[in-house]
């Protein structure tokens, strides 16, 4: 509770760049304007669970972490945008974000950010290579579509056949039960 209180007071007392620039300020903890974008709660909960698997985290603390992350993203984005504008560029680049980290006093994060950037670039390159594999097959898209439809038709036929066989088995089992007579019959 004391940690949360300290974090709440730090969070509410710090005036962000967004506030100084005339942007809307969030209401009490957990309340945000409808147009405010945040990290999805499910994603945040997953990150918390992965990082702290054996620790229970109160909903109030989760909400605070979510708000802090959102504020951090806004702060870095705003500073990156300022740097981009100063350089008379129209697109914020990764270098603008890295410089913003340094300028805002988060230089310790630069190495981690560069590693993540490298991973993202590698993943994007891998996706591009995979997407061109289809093009490199040398089979026209129409032919691939025809083959796909053929496979779907075969799968449907197999499913119908399997249902028929299952139905026949059930009928055989049910008729076998009825053939045995039906009980002792003769009453008083």
C-alpha positions as CSV (number, residue, x, y, z in Angstrom):
1,X,0.0,0.0,0.0
2,X,2.8,2.4,0.8
3,X,4.5,1.8,-2.5
4,X,1.2,2.4,-4.3
5,X,0.7,5.6,-2.4
6,X,4.1,6.8,-3.3
7,X,3.7,5.9,-6.9
8,X,0.2,7.6,-7.0
9,X,1.6,10.8,-5.5
10,X,4.5,10.7,-7.9
11,X,2.3,10.0,-10.9
12,X,-0.3,12.7,-10.0
13,X,2.2,15.4,-8.9
14,X,4.4,15.0,-12.0
15,X,3.2,17.3,-14.7
16,X,3.8,15.7,-18.0
17,X,4.9,17.4,-21.2
18,X,1.4,16.6,-22.5
19,X,-0.1,18.7,-19.7
20,X,2.3,21.6,-20.3
21,X,1.4,21.5,-24.0
22,X,-2.2,22.0,-23.2
23,X,-3.4,18.4,-23.7
24,X,-6.1,16.9,-21.5
25,X,-5.0,15.7,-18.1
26,X,-6.3,12.4,-16.8
27,X,-8.9,12.3,-14.0
28,X,-8.4,10.3,-10.8
29,X,-6.5,7.1,-11.0
30,X,-8.0,4.7,-13.6
31,X,-10.3,7.3,-15.2
32,X,-9.3,8.4,-18.6
33,X,-11.1,10.4,-21.3
34,X,-12.9,8.2,-23.8
35,X,-10.6,9.2,-26.6
36,X,-7.4,8.3,-24.6
37,X,-5.6,5.3,-26.0
38,X,-4.0,2.9,-23.6
39,X,-2.3,-0.5,-23.7
40,X,-4.9,-3.2,-23.6
41,X,-5.5,-4.5,-20.1
42,X,-5.2,-8.1,-21.2
43,X,-1.8,-7.4,-22.7
44,X,-0.7,-5.6,-19.5
45,X,-2.0,-8.4,-17.3
46,X,-0.1,-10.9,-19.4
47,X,3.1,-9.0,-19.0
48,X,2.7,-8.7,-15.3
49,X,1.9,-12.4,-15.0
50,X,5.1,-13.3,-17.0
51,X,7.3,-10.9,-15.1
52,X,5.9,-11.6,-11.6
53,X,4.4,-15.2,-11.8
54,X,4.3,-15.8,-8.1
55,X,3.2,-12.4,-6.9
56,X,-0.4,-11.1,-6.6
57,X,-0.8,-7.6,-8.0
58,X,-3.8,-5.6,-6.8
59,X,-6.1,-4.2,-9.5
60,X,-5.3,-0.7,-8.3
61,X,-1.6,-1.4,-8.9
62,X,-2.3,-2.8,-12.3
63,X,-4.3,0.3,-13.2
64,X,-1.4,2.5,-12.0
65,X,1.2,0.5,-14.0
66,X,-1.1,0.9,-17.1
67,X,-1.4,4.6,-16.6
68,X,2.3,5.0,-16.1
69,X,3.1,3.0,-19.2
70,X,0.6,5.1,-21.2
71,X,2.1,8.3,-19.9
72,X,5.6,7.1,-20.7
73,X,4.6,6.3,-24.2
74,X,3.0,9.8,-24.6
75,X,6.1,11.5,-23.2
76,X,8.5,9.6,-25.5
77,X,6.2,10.1,-28.5
78,X,5.9,13.8,-27.9
79,X,9.6,14.3,-27.5
80,X,10.3,12.2,-30.6
81,X,7.9,14.3,-32.5
82,X,9.6,17.5,-31.3
83,X,13.0,16.1,-32.4
84,X,11.5,15.1,-35.8
85,X,10.1,18.6,-36.3
86,X,13.4,20.3,-35.3
87,X,15.1,18.2,-38.0
88,X,12.3,19.2,-40.4
89,X,11.4,15.6,-41.1
90,X,7.8,14.4,-41.7
91,X,8.2,10.9,-40.2
92,X,9.4,9.9,-36.7
93,X,12.2,7.4,-37.1
94,X,13.7,5.0,-34.6
95,X,16.6,7.3,-34.2
96,X,14.3,10.1,-33.1
97,X,12.9,7.8,-30.4
98,X,16.4,6.8,-29.3
99,X,17.5,10.5,-29.1
100,X,14.3,11.3,-27.1
101,X,15.1,8.6,-24.6
102,X,18.5,10.2,-24.1
103,X,17.1,13.7,-23.9
104,X,14.5,12.7,-21.3
105,X,17.0,11.0,-19.1
106,X,16.2,7.4,-20.1
107,X,19.6,6.8,-21.7
108,X,19.9,3.6,-19.7
109,X,17.1,2.2,-21.9
110,X,18.8,2.9,-25.2
111,X,20.7,-0.4,-25.4
112,X,17.6,-2.4,-24.7
113,X,15.6,-0.3,-27.2
114,X,18.3,-0.8,-29.9
115,X,18.1,-4.6,-29.3
116,X,14.4,-4.6,-29.6
117,X,14.7,-2.5,-32.8
118,X,17.1,-5.1,-34.3
119,X,14.7,-7.9,-33.4
120,X,11.8,-6.1,-35.0
121,X,13.8,-5.5,-38.2
122,X,14.8,-9.2,-38.4
123,X,11.2,-10.3,-37.9
124,X,10.0,-7.9,-40.6
125,X,12.7,-9.1,-43.0
126,X,11.7,-12.7,-42.2
127,X,8.1,-12.0,-43.0
128,X,9.0,-10.3,-46.3
129,X,11.0,-13.4,-47.3
130,X,8.2,-15.7,-46.4
131,X,5.7,-13.7,-48.3
132,X,7.8,-13.9,-51.4
133,X,8.1,-17.6,-51.2
134,X,4.5,-18.0,-52.5
135,X,5.5,-15.7,-55.4
136,X,8.6,-17.8,-56.1
137,X,6.7,-21.1,-56.4
138,X,6.0,-20.3,-60.0
139,X,2.4,-21.4,-59.7
140,X,-0.2,-18.8,-60.8
141,X,-2.5,-17.7,-58.0
142,X,-5.5,-19.0,-60.0
143,X,-4.0,-22.5,-60.0
144,X,-3.2,-22.3,-56.2
145,X,-6.8,-21.3,-55.6
146,X,-8.1,-24.2,-57.7
147,X,-5.9,-26.6,-55.8
148,X,-7.1,-25.2,-52.5
149,X,-10.8,-25.6,-53.6
150,X,-10.0,-29.2,-54.6
151,X,-8.6,-30.0,-51.2
152,X,-11.6,-28.4,-49.5
153,X,-13.9,-30.6,-51.6
154,X,-12.0,-33.7,-50.7
155,X,-12.1,-32.8,-47.0
156,X,-15.9,-32.3,-47.2
157,X,-16.3,-35.7,-48.9
158,X,-14.2,-37.4,-46.2
159,X,-16.2,-35.7,-43.4
160,X,-19.5,-36.8,-45.0
161,X,-18.2,-40.4,-45.4
162,X,-17.1,-40.4,-41.8
163,X,-20.5,-39.2,-40.6
164,X,-22.2,-41.9,-42.7
165,X,-20.0,-44.6,-41.2
166,X,-20.6,-43.3,-37.7
167,X,-24.3,-43.3,-38.3
168,X,-24.2,-46.9,-39.6
169,X,-22.3,-48.0,-36.6
170,X,-24.8,-46.4,-34.3
171,X,-27.7,-48.0,-36.2
172,X,-26.1,-51.4,-36.0
173,X,-25.5,-51.0,-32.3
174,X,-29.1,-49.8,-31.7
175,X,-30.6,-52.6,-33.7
176,X,-28.5,-55.2,-31.8
177,X,-29.9,-54.0,-28.5
178,X,-33.5,-54.3,-29.7
179,X,-33.2,-57.8,-31.1
180,X,-32.7,-59.4,-27.7
181,X,-36.3,-59.4,-26.7
182,X,-37.6,-56.6,-24.5
183,X,-38.1,-57.9,-21.1
184,X,-40.1,-60.6,-19.4
185,X,-43.5,-59.9,-21.0
186,X,-46.1,-62.1,-19.2
187,X,-48.0,-60.3,-16.6
188,X,-50.6,-61.6,-14.1
